Amino acid sequence: NFMQIWQLVVKFTVGYWRTPQYNFTRILLVAVVATLLGSVYYRIDMSNQGGFFSSVAVQFMALVFLGILNLNQVMPVIASERAVYYRERASNMYAAHWYSLT
């Protein structure tokens, strides 16, 4: 049901909005990593194959690095939602597949 997924999206959006220290930390972390990687690869020579592969490698490294850091940061937030998930699942409030998609 589309309404269930919409309610879950709103619920999680409000939940993340109510944790400003988590959001501030994520924004600060992205800014620091972007500044660090941008300063290292600022004047890379894109006219040859080595420079192109270096730029692709730094993009991949940034994606993986930020993904792992965000995954580690979101674990406490998700752990606090675990009891709520079990309660809502036991009362058949939401379907499990919609909960896993949000």
Biotite code that builds the C-alpha atoms (Angstrom):
import biotite.structure as struc

atoms = struc.array([
    struc.Atom([0.000, 0.000, 0.000], chain_id="A", res_id=1, res_name="ASN", atom_name="CA", element="C"),
    struc.Atom([1.404, 3.378, -1.016], chain_id="A", res_id=2, res_name="PHE", atom_name="CA", element="C"),
    struc.Atom([-0.020, 5.038, 2.081], chain_id="A", res_id=3, res_name="MET", atom_name="CA", element="C"),
    struc.Atom([2.069, 2.833, 4.380], chain_id="A", res_id=4, res_name="GLN", atom_name="CA", element="C"),
    struc.Atom([5.330, 3.740, 2.679], chain_id="A", res_id=5, res_name="ILE", atom_name="CA", element="C"),
    struc.Atom([4.371, 7.415, 2.682], chain_id="A", res_id=6, res_name="TRP", atom_name="CA", element="C"),
    struc.Atom([3.666, 7.298, 6.420], chain_id="A", res_id=7, res_name="GLN", atom_name="CA", element="C"),
    struc.Atom([7.004, 5.580, 7.035], chain_id="A", res_id=8, res_name="LEU", atom_name="CA", element="C"),
    struc.Atom([8.893, 8.149, 4.951], chain_id="A", res_id=9, res_name="VAL", atom_name="CA", element="C"),
    struc.Atom([7.262, 10.961, 6.936], chain_id="A", res_id=10, res_name="VAL", atom_name="CA", element="C"),
    struc.Atom([7.976, 9.148, 10.205], chain_id="A", res_id=11, res_name="LYS", atom_name="CA", element="C"),
    struc.Atom([11.669, 8.682, 9.448], chain_id="A", res_id=12, res_name="PHE", atom_name="CA", element="C"),
    struc.Atom([12.032, 12.207, 8.070], chain_id="A", res_id=13, res_name="THR", atom_name="CA", element="C"),
    struc.Atom([10.612, 13.640, 11.284], chain_id="A", res_id=14, res_name="VAL", atom_name="CA", element="C"),
    struc.Atom([12.818, 11.283, 13.307], chain_id="A", res_id=15, res_name="GLY", atom_name="CA", element="C"),
    struc.Atom([15.969, 12.455, 11.549], chain_id="A", res_id=16, res_name="TYR", atom_name="CA", element="C"),
    struc.Atom([14.844, 16.072, 11.798], chain_id="A", res_id=17, res_name="TRP", atom_name="CA", element="C"),
    struc.Atom([14.596, 15.658, 15.571], chain_id="A", res_id=18, res_name="ARG", atom_name="CA", element="C"),
    struc.Atom([18.247, 14.592, 15.861], chain_id="A", res_id=19, res_name="THR", atom_name="CA", element="C"),
    struc.Atom([20.138, 17.743, 14.853], chain_id="A", res_id=20, res_name="PRO", atom_name="CA", element="C"),
    struc.Atom([23.475, 16.542, 16.261], chain_id="A", res_id=21, res_name="GLN", atom_name="CA", element="C"),
    struc.Atom([23.339, 13.534, 13.908], chain_id="A", res_id=22, res_name="TYR", atom_name="CA", element="C"),
    struc.Atom([22.535, 15.747, 10.909], chain_id="A", res_id=23, res_name="ASN", atom_name="CA", element="C"),
    struc.Atom([25.184, 18.322, 11.846], chain_id="A", res_id=24, res_name="PHE", atom_name="CA", element="C"),
    struc.Atom([27.796, 15.586, 12.194], chain_id="A", res_id=25, res_name="THR", atom_name="CA", element="C"),
    struc.Atom([26.941, 14.158, 8.775], chain_id="A", res_id=26, res_name="ARG", atom_name="CA", element="C"),
    struc.Atom([27.101, 17.570, 7.093], chain_id="A", res_id=27, res_name="ILE", atom_name="CA", element="C"),
    struc.Atom([30.367, 18.441, 8.822], chain_id="A", res_id=28, res_name="LEU", atom_name="CA", element="C"),
    struc.Atom([31.888, 15.087, 7.922], chain_id="A", res_id=29, res_name="LEU", atom_name="CA", element="C"),
    struc.Atom([30.973, 15.449, 4.250], chain_id="A", res_id=30, res_name="VAL", atom_name="CA", element="C"),
    struc.Atom([32.419, 18.969, 4.181], chain_id="A", res_id=31, res_name="ALA", atom_name="CA", element="C"),
    struc.Atom([35.687, 17.836, 5.789], chain_id="A", res_id=32, res_name="VAL", atom_name="CA", element="C"),
    struc.Atom([36.117, 14.837, 3.486], chain_id="A", res_id=33, res_name="VAL", atom_name="CA", element="C"),
    struc.Atom([35.236, 16.933, 0.415], chain_id="A", res_id=34, res_name="ALA", atom_name="CA", element="C"),
    struc.Atom([37.745, 19.606, 1.403], chain_id="A", res_id=35, res_name="THR", atom_name="CA", element="C"),
    struc.Atom([40.438, 17.024, 2.114], chain_id="A", res_id=36, res_name="LEU", atom_name="CA", element="C"),
    struc.Atom([39.994, 15.071, -1.105], chain_id="A", res_id=37, res_name="LEU", atom_name="CA", element="C"),
    struc.Atom([39.441, 18.230, -3.137], chain_id="A", res_id=38, res_name="GLY", atom_name="CA", element="C"),
    struc.Atom([42.672, 19.755, -1.893], chain_id="A", res_id=39, res_name="SER", atom_name="CA", element="C"),
    struc.Atom([44.656, 16.606, -2.661], chain_id="A", res_id=40, res_name="VAL", atom_name="CA", element="C"),
    struc.Atom([43.330, 16.315, -6.204], chain_id="A", res_id=41, res_name="TYR", atom_name="CA", element="C"),
    struc.Atom([42.844, 20.023, -6.949], chain_id="A", res_id=42, res_name="TYR", atom_name="CA", element="C"),
    struc.Atom([45.084, 20.438, -9.977], chain_id="A", res_id=43, res_name="ARG", atom_name="CA", element="C"),
    struc.Atom([44.990, 16.981, -11.443], chain_id="A", res_id=44, res_name="ILE", atom_name="CA", element="C"),
    struc.Atom([45.962, 16.733, -15.100], chain_id="A", res_id=45, res_name="ASP", atom_name="CA", element="C"),
    struc.Atom([42.950, 15.342, -16.964], chain_id="A", res_id=46, res_name="MET", atom_name="CA", element="C"),
    struc.Atom([44.648, 15.392, -20.377], chain_id="A", res_id=47, res_name="SER", atom_name="CA", element="C"),
    struc.Atom([46.114, 11.926, -19.980], chain_id="A", res_id=48, res_name="ASN", atom_name="CA", element="C"),
    struc.Atom([44.799, 8.548, -18.965], chain_id="A", res_id=49, res_name="GLN", atom_name="CA", element="C"),
    struc.Atom([46.521, 8.557, -15.576], chain_id="A", res_id=50, res_name="GLY", atom_name="CA", element="C"),
    struc.Atom([44.844, 11.775, -14.522], chain_id="A", res_id=51, res_name="GLY", atom_name="CA", element="C"),
    struc.Atom([41.460, 10.502, -15.614], chain_id="A", res_id=52, res_name="PHE", atom_name="CA", element="C"),
    struc.Atom([41.861, 7.257, -13.686], chain_id="A", res_id=53, res_name="PHE", atom_name="CA", element="C"),
    struc.Atom([43.044, 9.211, -10.652], chain_id="A", res_id=54, res_name="SER", atom_name="CA", element="C"),
    struc.Atom([39.888, 11.326, -10.728], chain_id="A", res_id=55, res_name="SER", atom_name="CA", element="C"),
    struc.Atom([37.704, 8.226, -11.053], chain_id="A", res_id=56, res_name="VAL", atom_name="CA", element="C"),
    struc.Atom([39.606, 6.608, -8.178], chain_id="A", res_id=57, res_name="ALA", atom_name="CA", element="C"),
    struc.Atom([39.117, 9.594, -5.884], chain_id="A", res_id=58, res_name="VAL", atom_name="CA", element="C"),
    struc.Atom([35.401, 9.652, -6.660], chain_id="A", res_id=59, res_name="GLN", atom_name="CA", element="C"),
    struc.Atom([35.141, 5.961, -5.852], chain_id="A", res_id=60, res_name="PHE", atom_name="CA", element="C"),
    struc.Atom([37.211, 6.402, -2.689], chain_id="A", res_id=61, res_name="MET", atom_name="CA", element="C"),
    struc.Atom([35.024, 9.293, -1.530], chain_id="A", res_id=62, res_name="ALA", atom_name="CA", element="C"),
    struc.Atom([31.853, 7.321, -2.189], chain_id="A", res_id=63, res_name="LEU", atom_name="CA", element="C"),
    struc.Atom([33.038, 4.244, -0.289], chain_id="A", res_id=64, res_name="VAL", atom_name="CA", element="C"),
    struc.Atom([34.623, 6.210, 2.544], chain_id="A", res_id=65, res_name="PHE", atom_name="CA", element="C"),
    struc.Atom([31.563, 8.400, 3.128], chain_id="A", res_id=66, res_name="LEU", atom_name="CA", element="C"),
    struc.Atom([29.288, 5.379, 2.809], chain_id="A", res_id=67, res_name="GLY", atom_name="CA", element="C"),
    struc.Atom([31.161, 3.496, 5.512], chain_id="A", res_id=68, res_name="ILE", atom_name="CA", element="C"),
    struc.Atom([31.300, 6.536, 7.797], chain_id="A", res_id=69, res_name="LEU", atom_name="CA", element="C"),
    struc.Atom([27.584, 7.241, 7.352], chain_id="A", res_id=70, res_name="ASN", atom_name="CA", element="C"),
    struc.Atom([26.802, 3.594, 7.992], chain_id="A", res_id=71, res_name="LEU", atom_name="CA", element="C"),
    struc.Atom([28.696, 3.734, 11.281], chain_id="A", res_id=72, res_name="ASN", atom_name="CA", element="C"),
    struc.Atom([26.941, 6.954, 12.251], chain_id="A", res_id=73, res_name="GLN", atom_name="CA", element="C"),
    struc.Atom([23.439, 5.729, 11.514], chain_id="A", res_id=74, res_name="VAL", atom_name="CA", element="C"),
    struc.Atom([23.719, 2.550, 13.603], chain_id="A", res_id=75, res_name="MET", atom_name="CA", element="C"),
    struc.Atom([22.806, 4.197, 16.956], chain_id="A", res_id=76, res_name="PRO", atom_name="CA", element="C"),
    struc.Atom([19.830, 5.930, 15.332], chain_id="A", res_id=77, res_name="VAL", atom_name="CA", element="C"),
    struc.Atom([18.583, 2.665, 13.835], chain_id="A", res_id=78, res_name="ILE", atom_name="CA", element="C"),
    struc.Atom([19.215, 0.787, 17.086], chain_id="A", res_id=79, res_name="ALA", atom_name="CA", element="C"),
    struc.Atom([16.942, 3.207, 18.921], chain_id="A", res_id=80, res_name="SER", atom_name="CA", element="C"),
    struc.Atom([14.189, 2.483, 16.363], chain_id="A", res_id=81, res_name="GLU", atom_name="CA", element="C"),
    struc.Atom([14.441, -1.272, 16.844], chain_id="A", res_id=82, res_name="ARG", atom_name="CA", element="C"),
    struc.Atom([11.995, -1.499, 19.755], chain_id="A", res_id=83, res_name="ALA", atom_name="CA", element="C"),
    struc.Atom([9.545, 0.735, 17.905], chain_id="A", res_id=84, res_name="VAL", atom_name="CA", element="C"),
    struc.Atom([9.798, -1.535, 14.852], chain_id="A", res_id=85, res_name="TYR", atom_name="CA", element="C"),
    struc.Atom([9.014, -4.641, 16.890], chain_id="A", res_id=86, res_name="TYR", atom_name="CA", element="C"),
    struc.Atom([6.041, -2.954, 18.537], chain_id="A", res_id=87, res_name="ARG", atom_name="CA", element="C"),
    struc.Atom([4.642, -1.680, 15.241], chain_id="A", res_id=88, res_name="GLU", atom_name="CA", element="C"),
    struc.Atom([5.283, -4.992, 13.509], chain_id="A", res_id=89, res_name="ARG", atom_name="CA", element="C"),
    struc.Atom([3.503, -6.931, 16.262], chain_id="A", res_id=90, res_name="ALA", atom_name="CA", element="C"),
    struc.Atom([0.437, -4.728, 15.916], chain_id="A", res_id=91, res_name="SER", atom_name="CA", element="C"),
    struc.Atom([0.500, -5.102, 12.086], chain_id="A", res_id=92, res_name="ASN", atom_name="CA", element="C"),
    struc.Atom([0.772, -1.355, 11.698], chain_id="A", res_id=93, res_name="MET", atom_name="CA", element="C"),
    struc.Atom([3.119, -1.560, 8.697], chain_id="A", res_id=94, res_name="TYR", atom_name="CA", element="C"),
    struc.Atom([4.121, -4.346, 6.358], chain_id="A", res_id=95, res_name="ALA", atom_name="CA", element="C"),
    struc.Atom([7.690, -5.575, 6.859], chain_id="A", res_id=96, res_name="ALA", atom_name="CA", element="C"),
    struc.Atom([8.727, -5.012, 3.250], chain_id="A", res_id=97, res_name="HIS", atom_name="CA", element="C"),
    struc.Atom([7.701, -1.320, 3.363], chain_id="A", res_id=98, res_name="TRP", atom_name="CA", element="C"),
    struc.Atom([9.599, -0.882, 6.610], chain_id="A", res_id=99, res_name="TYR", atom_name="CA", element="C"),
    struc.Atom([12.730, -2.376, 5.058], chain_id="A", res_id=100, res_name="SER", atom_name="CA", element="C"),
    struc.Atom([12.509, -0.068, 2.032], chain_id="A", res_id=101, res_name="LEU", atom_name="CA", element="C"),
    struc.Atom([12.453, 3.143, 4.061], chain_id="A", res_id=102, res_name="THR", atom_name="CA", element="C"),
])
